[in-house]
Amino acid sequence: MSEPLNRWCGHAISSLTTAQVLAEKARRNGDKVFLRYLPDGSCLSYRDLDLLSNEIAHGLAALGVGHGSHVAILMENSKEQLLTCFALGKLGAVAVPLNTGNRGQPLRYLLTHSDAATLLIDADLWERYAEVGDQVPGIAQIVVRGDLPRGAAASGRSAPAVHRFEALYTGRHHPPQVEVRFSDLAYIIYTSGTTGPSKGVMLSQAQCFLWGLSHAQAFGQRDDDVAYICLPMFHVNALQGATYNALMVDASIALQKRFSASGFWRDVRDSGATLTNLLGAMVNILWSQPPAPDDADNRLRMCMSAPIPSFGRDFERRFGLRFIQSYSLTDFGPSHAFSLVDPVAKLGSCGRSRAGIQARIVDENDFELPPGGRGELVLRHDMPWTHSMGYYKMPEATAKAWRNGWFHTGDRGYIDEDGYFWFLDRVKDSIRRRGENISAFEVEQVLLGHPKIKNVAVFAVKSEMSEDEVAVAIVPQAPGAVTPEAIIEFCSGAMARFMVPRFVLLIDELPVNASQKVEKRRLQQMAEEDLSRFWDRDKAGIVLKR
């Protein structure tokens, strides 16, 4: 018998708010460890998670943060970062987690476009804000985690008020008395633009928990699982795709600040992790490490990887684990899963559509293709509130993505006769590098701000790590006006580290079609035919500062 239309995976959708879920989990699990923070070994129990997020919610409320307030979060993985997200959820405020690599023009855009009035920031990242602070007048107050940087408390009529994060711990453990609904906006999470700036994806309170339930159901996760997380919590992979599903099945997480090839397996063993997620080059990096006798000495029973590499079966045998795969989009949510019960012959696919998901492959006119036909993947869900609420302040982009009643993923592939989806490539003009989605448009806009650059085209080329690298073709204002080294130096101070191009081609003119649009495919073909024509930052020995 199917569930009522207002329930999913045994849960009433109307009950899926941060306050209700955390309170119920605290009652159920009490002192069971939910989070172990590996850098210092400290832990948070389920009860701690509920009570401390209540404290911080009261502290934020005292600063004027309330229902509907937009709060930007520029923080590395930490207990405080997660507690802040949950505290904002209890207030009905909107969390805007920002990639900590952002700086300069992209950061200014995100702080402005999101309508954030409050910024929570790590002291170590203060310089990022300071570079653009006078250009984001909407930020009225800043909460700093760590020692206040010199000059951070500067006063003045236009300067934002600065507070210490520690002051948010009010000692008030009762839940804030705020009416919050499952349908309220909980997050704005930015994903790379295609032909424009980054888009803020709106996630409701309910969707975050439904995302976790979907993962737990699709992969058979259990209350004795420990998820090792070293991916950044400002992305949905670590937050909705690892933390929320652990929460929904009463499991635990072991949180590391960032990925380290040398420390990865030590962390996995020491934490007793049974699950973990890897992206792109992380798998290649771990595989390239010299084999060791204790490679398989771990408790991992499954490892999510996107994509699963060609040497996937050998990787599984060497490290004593099994690969799973999820196809999920920040813009939509999770849609497909390849789990432990799926046949090995389908390894490398994204799996079959999950419960409630309808998936099709369509041609350029949105007509469905037969099994095996290659086209764009489009999606929709049977249940309301299980996918995103669209793009913040971008109604035209939302309408375009949802045309003809289906969400258009921008990804090409095919669905085989058994219903398994196989990813091929991207329709959209975005670049996937080291787990980060990069907007070619945003990199181009930064470069066009260089006084010696006349025109520019940014595009993806395949690297030895089997994923994208950022390449750029540049038309200088005059021959010899700019060098590749100078371009890299300029980019390093103006954009996130992961966005800085690796390959540079100085060219007289960009190839264009009859409509005068740049033909990036021709530039990609040039790279495929002879990459040695491009200056290579790695071969030049240039190391970017973190």
C-alpha positions as CSV (number, residue, x, y, z in Angstrom):
1,M,0.0,0.0,0.0
2,S,1.4,3.4,-1.0
3,E,2.0,6.2,1.6
4,P,-0.4,9.1,1.8
5,L,0.5,12.0,-0.5
6,N,1.7,14.1,2.4
7,R,4.2,11.5,3.7
8,W,7.5,10.2,2.3
9,C,9.7,7.4,3.6
10,G,7.6,7.2,6.7
11,H,7.8,10.9,7.5
12,A,5.1,13.5,7.4
13,I,6.5,16.2,5.2
14,S,4.8,18.9,7.2
15,S,7.0,17.9,10.2
16,L,10.3,18.3,8.4
17,T,11.5,21.5,9.9
18,T,14.9,22.0,11.6
19,A,13.4,22.5,15.1
20,Q,11.1,19.5,15.0
21,V,13.7,17.1,13.5
22,L,16.5,18.0,15.8
23,A,14.3,17.9,18.9
24,E,13.0,14.4,17.9
25,K,16.5,13.2,17.2
26,A,17.7,14.5,20.5
27,R,14.9,12.6,22.3
28,R,15.6,9.4,20.4
29,N,19.4,9.4,20.6
30,G,20.4,11.5,23.6
31,D,24.1,11.3,24.2
32,K,24.9,9.2,21.1
33,V,27.7,11.0,19.2
34,F,26.5,12.7,16.1
35,L,29.6,14.6,15.1
36,R,33.3,14.0,15.8
37,Y,35.5,16.8,14.6
38,L,38.8,15.2,13.7
39,P,41.2,18.2,13.8
40,D,40.7,18.4,17.6
41,G,38.9,15.2,18.5
42,S,35.9,17.0,20.1
43,C,32.4,15.6,19.7
44,L,28.8,16.7,19.6
45,S,26.0,14.4,20.7
46,Y,22.5,14.5,19.3
47,R,21.5,16.3,22.5
48,D,24.3,18.8,22.1
49,L,23.3,19.4,18.5
50,D,19.8,20.4,19.5
51,L,20.7,22.5,22.6
52,L,23.7,24.3,21.2
53,S,21.9,25.2,18.0
54,N,19.1,26.6,20.3
55,E,21.8,28.7,22.1
56,I,23.2,30.1,18.8
57,A,19.7,30.8,17.5
58,H,19.0,33.0,20.5
59,G,22.3,34.7,20.1
60,L,21.6,35.5,16.4
61,A,18.1,36.6,17.3
62,A,19.6,39.1,19.7
63,L,21.5,40.6,16.8
64,G,18.2,41.0,14.8
65,V,18.4,37.9,12.7
66,G,14.8,36.5,12.3
67,H,12.4,34.7,10.1
68,G,13.3,35.4,6.5
69,S,16.7,37.1,7.2
70,H,19.5,36.1,4.8
71,V,22.8,35.2,6.5
72,A,26.0,34.5,4.5
73,I,28.4,32.0,5.9
74,L,32.0,32.1,4.8
75,M,33.5,29.3,7.0
76,E,35.6,26.2,6.7
77,N,34.3,22.8,7.9
78,S,33.7,23.1,11.6
79,K,31.2,22.3,14.4
80,E,30.3,26.0,14.5
81,Q,29.5,26.1,10.8
82,L,27.0,23.2,11.1
83,L,25.5,24.5,14.3
84,T,25.0,27.9,12.6
85,C,23.1,26.3,9.7
86,F,20.8,24.5,12.1
87,A,20.4,27.6,14.3
88,L,19.3,29.7,11.3
89,G,16.9,26.9,10.3
90,K,15.3,27.1,13.8
91,L,14.8,30.9,13.3
92,G,13.3,30.4,9.8
93,A,16.2,32.5,8.6
94,V,18.0,31.6,5.3
95,A,21.5,30.3,5.3
96,V,23.8,31.2,2.4
97,P,26.9,29.0,2.5
98,L,29.6,30.5,0.4
99,N,32.6,28.7,-1.2
100,T,35.6,29.8,0.9
101,G,37.7,30.1,-2.2
102,N,35.7,33.0,-3.5
103,R,37.2,36.4,-3.5
104,G,37.1,39.7,-5.5
105,Q,34.4,40.2,-8.0
106,P,32.7,36.8,-7.6
107,L,32.5,37.2,-3.8
108,R,31.1,40.7,-4.1
109,Y,28.5,39.4,-6.5
110,L,27.4,36.6,-4.1
111,L,27.2,38.8,-1.0
112,T,25.2,41.4,-3.0
113,H,22.9,39.1,-5.0
114,S,22.0,37.0,-2.0
115,D,20.7,40.0,-0.1
116,A,22.6,38.9,3.0
117,A,22.6,41.5,5.8
118,T,24.7,39.4,8.2
119,L,27.9,37.6,7.5
120,L,29.5,34.9,9.6
121,I,33.1,34.4,8.8
122,D,36.3,32.6,10.0
123,A,38.9,35.1,11.2
124,D,41.4,33.4,8.7
125,L,39.1,34.5,5.8
126,W,38.6,38.1,6.9
127,E,40.9,39.3,4.2
128,R,38.5,38.0,1.6
129,Y,35.7,40.2,3.0
130,A,38.1,43.2,3.5
131,E,38.9,43.2,-0.2
132,V,35.3,43.9,-1.2
133,G,33.7,45.2,2.0
134,D,33.3,48.8,0.9
135,Q,31.4,47.4,-2.2
136,V,28.8,45.4,-0.3
137,P,26.9,48.0,1.7
138,G,24.1,45.5,2.4
139,I,26.2,43.7,5.0
140,A,25.2,45.4,8.2
141,Q,26.9,43.1,10.7
142,I,29.6,40.5,10.8
143,V,30.2,37.7,13.3
144,V,33.8,36.4,13.4
145,R,34.8,33.0,14.5
146,G,38.3,33.2,16.0
147,D,40.5,36.2,17.0
148,L,39.3,39.5,15.5
149,P,41.7,40.6,12.8
150,R,43.4,44.0,13.2
151,G,41.0,46.7,11.9
152,A,38.0,44.4,12.0
153,A,36.3,46.4,14.8
154,A,36.7,49.7,12.9
155,S,33.8,52.0,13.7
156,G,31.9,54.5,11.6
157,R,28.5,55.3,10.4
158,S,28.8,53.0,7.3
159,A,31.0,50.3,8.8
160,P,29.2,47.0,9.7
161,A,29.0,46.1,13.4
162,V,31.5,43.3,14.3
163,H,30.8,40.6,16.9
164,R,32.6,37.5,18.2
165,F,31.1,34.2,17.5
166,E,31.6,33.1,21.1
167,A,29.1,35.7,22.1
168,L,26.3,33.7,20.4
169,Y,26.5,31.1,23.1
170,T,23.7,32.6,25.3
171,G,23.1,29.6,27.7
172,R,19.5,29.6,26.6
173,H,18.7,26.0,25.7
174,H,15.0,26.2,25.0
175,P,14.0,26.4,21.4
176,P,13.2,29.8,20.0
177,Q,9.6,30.6,19.8
178,V,9.3,31.1,16.0
179,E,6.7,29.7,13.7
180,V,8.6,27.9,10.9
181,R,7.0,25.8,8.2
182,F,8.4,22.9,6.1
183,S,7.9,25.0,3.0
184,D,10.0,28.0,4.3
185,L,13.2,28.8,2.4
186,A,16.1,27.3,4.4
187,Y,19.2,27.7,2.1
188,I,20.4,29.6,-1.0
189,I,23.3,27.6,-2.4
190,Y,25.1,29.0,-5.3
191,T,26.1,26.9,-8.3
192,S,28.0,28.0,-11.3
193,G,26.3,29.8,-14.1
194,T,26.4,28.7,-17.7
195,T,26.1,31.8,-19.8
196,G,25.7,34.1,-16.9
197,P,26.7,34.6,-13.2
198,S,26.2,32.0,-10.5
199,K,22.7,31.1,-9.7
200,G,21.4,30.8,-6.1
201,V,19.4,27.6,-5.8
202,M,16.6,27.8,-3.2
203,L,16.1,24.8,-0.9
204,S,13.1,24.5,1.4
205,Q,13.3,23.2,5.0
206,A,11.6,20.0,3.9
207,Q,13.8,19.3,0.9
208,C,17.0,19.2,3.0
209,F,15.6,16.4,5.1
210,L,14.0,14.6,2.2
211,W,17.4,14.7,0.4
212,G,18.8,12.9,3.4
213,L,16.0,10.4,3.4
214,S,16.4,9.7,-0.3
215,H,20.1,8.9,0.2
216,A,19.5,6.7,3.2
217,Q,16.8,4.8,1.4
218,A,18.6,4.4,-1.9
219,F,21.9,3.1,-0.3
220,G,20.6,1.2,2.7
221,Q,22.3,3.4,5.3
222,R,22.0,2.4,8.9
223,D,22.1,3.8,12.4
224,D,25.5,2.2,13.1
225,D,27.1,3.9,10.1
226,V,29.8,6.5,10.4
227,A,30.2,8.9,7.5
228,Y,33.7,10.4,6.9
229,I,33.3,13.9,5.5
230,C,36.3,15.8,4.1
231,L,34.5,17.6,1.3
232,P,33.4,21.2,2.1
233,M,30.1,21.7,3.9
234,F,29.3,24.7,1.8
235,H,28.4,22.2,-1.0
236,V,25.4,19.9,-1.1
237,N,27.5,16.8,-1.4
238,A,28.8,17.1,2.2
239,L,25.8,18.9,3.7
240,Q,22.6,17.5,2.2
241,G,24.3,14.4,0.7
242,A,26.2,13.2,3.8
243,T,25.3,15.1,7.0
244,Y,21.5,15.2,6.6
245,N,21.2,11.5,5.7
246,A,23.3,10.6,8.7
247,L,21.0,12.7,10.8
248,M,17.9,11.0,9.3
249,V,19.0,7.5,10.1
250,D,20.4,8.3,13.6
251,A,24.0,7.7,12.4
252,S,27.2,9.6,13.0
253,I,29.7,11.7,11.0
254,A,33.4,12.2,11.3
255,L,34.3,15.7,10.0
256,Q,37.7,16.8,8.7
257,K,38.6,20.3,7.6
258,R,39.5,19.3,4.1
259,F,40.7,16.4,1.9
260,S,44.3,15.3,2.4
261,A,45.8,12.4,0.3
262,S,48.3,11.6,3.1
263,G,45.8,11.7,5.9
264,F,42.7,10.2,4.2
265,W,43.1,6.6,5.1
266,R,44.4,7.3,8.6
267,D,41.2,9.4,9.2
268,V,39.0,6.6,7.8
269,R,40.6,4.0,10.1
270,D,40.8,6.2,13.2
271,S,37.2,7.3,12.9
272,G,35.8,3.8,12.2
273,A,34.1,5.2,9.1
274,T,31.8,2.9,7.1
275,L,30.8,5.4,4.4
276,T,32.6,8.2,2.6
277,N,32.2,10.4,-0.6
278,L,34.9,11.1,-3.1
279,L,34.8,13.4,-6.2
280,G,36.7,13.3,-9.5
281,A,40.4,13.6,-9.0
282,M,40.3,12.5,-5.4
283,V,39.9,8.9,-6.5
284,N,42.8,9.3,-9.0
285,I,45.0,10.9,-6.3
286,L,44.4,8.0,-3.8
287,W,44.9,5.4,-6.5
288,S,48.2,6.9,-7.5
289,Q,49.6,6.6,-4.0
290,P,52.2,3.7,-3.6
291,P,50.4,0.5,-2.5
292,A,50.7,-0.3,1.2
293,P,50.0,-3.6,3.1
294,D,47.2,-1.9,5.1
295,D,45.3,-0.4,2.2
296,A,42.3,-2.6,2.9
297,D,42.5,-2.1,6.7
298,N,39.3,-0.1,7.1
299,R,35.7,-0.5,7.9
300,L,34.4,1.2,4.7
301,R,31.5,-0.8,3.3
302,M,30.7,1.8,0.6
303,C,32.3,4.7,-1.1
304,M,30.3,7.2,-3.2
305,S,32.3,8.4,-6.2
306,A,31.4,10.7,-9.1
307,P,32.5,9.5,-11.5
308,I,33.5,5.9,-10.9
309,P,36.8,5.5,-12.7
310,S,37.7,2.9,-15.3
311,F,39.9,1.2,-12.7
312,G,36.9,1.1,-10.3
313,R,36.9,-2.7,-9.8
314,D,40.7,-2.7,-9.1
315,F,40.3,0.2,-6.6
316,E,37.5,-1.7,-4.8
317,R,39.8,-4.8,-4.4
318,R,42.8,-2.8,-3.3
319,F,41.0,-0.8,-0.6
320,G,38.5,-3.4,0.4
321,L,35.3,-1.4,-0.3
322,R,32.4,-1.1,-2.8
323,F,31.6,1.9,-5.0
324,I,28.2,3.5,-5.1
325,Q,27.2,6.4,-7.2
326,S,24.6,9.2,-6.9
327,Y,23.4,11.5,-9.6
328,S,22.3,14.6,-7.7
329,L,22.1,18.3,-8.7
330,T,22.1,21.3,-6.4
331,D,19.6,22.8,-8.9
332,F,17.2,19.9,-8.5
333,G,18.2,17.3,-5.8
334,P,19.0,13.6,-6.0
335,S,17.5,11.6,-8.8
336,H,19.5,8.4,-9.5
337,A,21.4,5.9,-7.4
338,F,23.8,3.0,-8.1
339,S,23.8,1.0,-4.9
340,L,25.4,-2.2,-3.4
341,V,22.5,-4.3,-4.8
342,D,23.0,-3.2,-8.4
343,P,24.8,-5.5,-10.8
344,V,28.6,-5.1,-11.2
345,A,28.0,-4.9,-15.0
346,K,26.4,-1.6,-14.4
347,L,29.3,-0.1,-12.5
348,G,30.1,3.3,-14.0
349,S,26.5,4.2,-14.5
350,C,24.6,6.6,-12.3
351,G,22.1,3.9,-11.5
352,R,18.4,3.9,-11.8
353,S,15.9,6.6,-10.9
354,R,15.0,6.8,-7.2
355,A,11.6,6.4,-5.6
356,G,9.2,9.1,-6.9
357,I,11.5,10.3,-9.7
358,Q,10.5,10.4,-13.3
359,A,13.5,10.6,-15.7
360,R,13.6,10.9,-19.5
361,I,16.2,11.5,-22.2
362,V,15.0,14.0,-24.7
363,D,16.1,15.6,-27.9
364,E,16.6,19.3,-28.5
365,N,12.9,19.8,-28.9
366,D,12.1,18.0,-25.6
367,F,10.7,14.9,-27.3
368,E,11.5,11.6,-25.5
369,L,14.1,9.3,-27.0
370,P,13.9,5.5,-26.9
371,P,16.3,3.5,-24.6
372,G,19.9,4.0,-25.7
373,G,19.1,7.3,-27.4
374,R,21.5,10.1,-26.6
375,G,20.2,13.4,-25.4
376,E,19.5,15.6,-22.4
377,L,18.4,14.2,-19.1
378,V,15.2,15.8,-17.7
379,L,13.6,15.1,-14.4
380,R,10.6,15.7,-12.2
381,H,9.3,14.3,-8.8
382,D,5.9,12.8,-7.9
383,M,6.0,14.5,-4.4
384,P,6.0,18.3,-3.7
385,W,8.8,19.9,-1.8
386,T,11.3,17.2,-2.8
387,H,13.2,19.3,-5.3
388,S,14.5,22.9,-5.3
389,M,12.3,26.0,-5.3
390,G,14.1,27.5,-8.3
391,Y,16.8,30.2,-8.7
392,Y,16.8,33.2,-6.4
393,K,15.8,36.4,-8.1
394,M,16.1,34.6,-11.5
395,P,12.6,33.8,-12.7
396,E,13.6,33.6,-16.3
397,A,16.3,31.1,-15.6
398,T,13.9,29.1,-13.4
399,A,11.3,29.0,-16.2
400,K,13.9,28.0,-18.7
401,A,15.2,25.1,-16.6
402,W,11.6,23.9,-15.9
403,R,10.2,24.3,-19.4
404,N,7.5,21.9,-20.5
405,G,7.0,20.7,-16.9
406,W,10.4,19.0,-16.6
407,F,13.7,20.1,-15.0
408,H,16.4,20.3,-17.7
409,T,19.7,19.1,-16.2
410,G,22.0,20.3,-18.9
411,D,23.7,16.9,-18.9
412,R,23.8,14.5,-21.8
413,G,23.6,10.8,-21.6
414,Y,21.4,7.8,-22.2
415,I,19.1,5.4,-20.3
416,D,19.7,1.8,-21.2
417,E,17.0,-0.9,-21.6
418,D,17.3,-1.8,-17.9
419,G,16.7,1.8,-16.8
420,Y,20.3,2.7,-15.8
421,F,21.4,6.3,-16.6
422,W,24.8,6.7,-18.2
423,F,26.3,10.2,-18.1
424,L,28.2,11.4,-21.3
425,D,29.0,15.1,-21.1
426,R,27.5,18.5,-20.3
427,V,25.3,20.6,-22.5
428,K,25.9,23.7,-20.4
429,D,29.0,25.9,-20.5
430,S,30.3,25.0,-17.1
431,I,33.5,23.4,-16.0
432,R,33.8,20.6,-13.4
433,R,37.2,20.7,-11.6
434,R,38.2,18.9,-8.4
435,G,34.6,18.7,-7.3
436,E,33.9,22.4,-8.1
437,N,31.5,23.7,-10.7
438,I,33.1,26.7,-12.4
439,S,31.3,29.3,-14.4
440,A,33.2,30.0,-17.6
441,F,31.3,33.3,-17.7
442,E,32.5,34.4,-14.3
443,V,36.2,33.7,-15.1
444,E,35.8,35.6,-18.4
445,Q,34.3,38.6,-16.6
446,V,37.2,38.8,-14.2
447,L,39.8,38.5,-17.1
448,L,38.0,41.2,-19.1
449,G,38.7,43.5,-16.3
450,H,42.5,43.3,-17.1
451,P,43.5,46.5,-19.0
452,K,45.7,44.6,-21.4
453,I,43.2,41.9,-22.4
454,K,40.9,42.6,-25.4
455,N,38.9,39.5,-25.6
456,V,38.8,36.1,-23.8
457,A,37.1,32.7,-24.0
458,V,37.2,30.2,-21.1
459,F,36.5,26.5,-21.7
460,A,37.2,23.0,-20.4
461,V,39.8,20.6,-21.5
462,K,40.3,17.1,-20.2
463,S,43.2,16.5,-17.9
464,E,45.2,13.5,-16.9
465,M,43.0,13.2,-13.8
466,S,40.0,12.4,-16.1
467,E,38.1,15.5,-15.3
468,D,38.1,19.1,-16.5
469,E,40.9,21.7,-16.4
470,V,40.3,25.4,-17.0
471,A,41.7,26.7,-20.2
472,V,41.6,30.2,-21.6
473,A,42.2,31.7,-25.0
474,I,43.2,35.4,-24.7
475,V,43.4,38.2,-27.3
476,P,45.8,40.8,-26.0
477,Q,45.2,44.5,-26.6
478,A,48.5,44.5,-28.5
479,P,51.0,41.7,-29.4
480,G,53.2,41.0,-26.4
481,A,51.1,43.2,-24.1
482,V,50.5,40.4,-21.5
483,T,52.2,37.1,-20.6
484,P,50.7,33.9,-19.3
485,E,52.5,34.4,-16.0
486,A,51.0,37.8,-15.6
487,I,47.6,36.4,-16.3
488,I,47.9,33.8,-13.6
489,E,49.1,36.4,-11.1
490,F,46.2,38.6,-11.9
491,C,43.7,35.7,-11.6
492,S,45.2,34.6,-8.3
493,G,44.3,37.8,-6.6
494,A,40.9,38.1,-8.2
495,M,39.1,34.7,-8.1
496,A,38.9,31.5,-6.2
497,R,42.0,29.3,-6.4
498,F,40.1,26.5,-8.1
499,M,38.9,28.9,-10.9
500,V,42.4,30.0,-11.9
501,P,43.2,28.7,-15.5
502,R,45.8,26.0,-15.9
503,F,46.2,26.3,-19.7
504,V,46.6,29.7,-21.5
505,L,46.6,30.3,-25.3
506,L,47.5,33.8,-26.6
507,I,45.7,34.2,-29.9
508,D,45.1,37.0,-32.4
509,E,41.4,36.5,-32.8
510,L,38.8,34.1,-31.2
511,P,36.9,31.8,-33.7
512,V,33.3,32.9,-34.1
513,N,30.3,31.7,-36.0
514,A,28.0,33.7,-38.4
515,S,26.2,35.1,-35.3
516,Q,29.5,36.3,-33.9
517,K,29.3,33.9,-31.0
518,V,32.6,32.4,-29.9
519,E,33.0,28.8,-31.1
520,K,34.5,27.3,-27.9
521,R,34.2,23.8,-29.4
522,R,36.8,24.8,-32.0
523,L,39.1,25.9,-29.2
524,Q,38.6,22.6,-27.4
525,Q,39.4,20.8,-30.6
526,M,42.6,22.7,-30.8
527,A,43.5,21.6,-27.3
528,E,42.6,18.0,-28.1
529,E,44.7,17.9,-31.2
530,D,47.8,19.6,-29.7
531,L,47.7,20.7,-26.1
532,S,51.4,21.6,-26.3
533,R,50.2,24.8,-28.1
534,F,48.9,26.0,-24.8
535,W,51.1,27.4,-22.0
536,D,50.7,25.0,-19.0
537,R,50.8,26.5,-15.4
538,D,51.8,23.1,-13.9
539,K,54.7,22.6,-16.3
540,A,55.8,26.1,-15.6
541,G,56.1,25.2,-11.9
542,I,53.7,27.8,-10.6
543,V,52.1,26.8,-7.4
544,L,49.0,28.8,-6.3
545,K,48.7,29.9,-2.7
546,R,45.8,28.5,-0.8
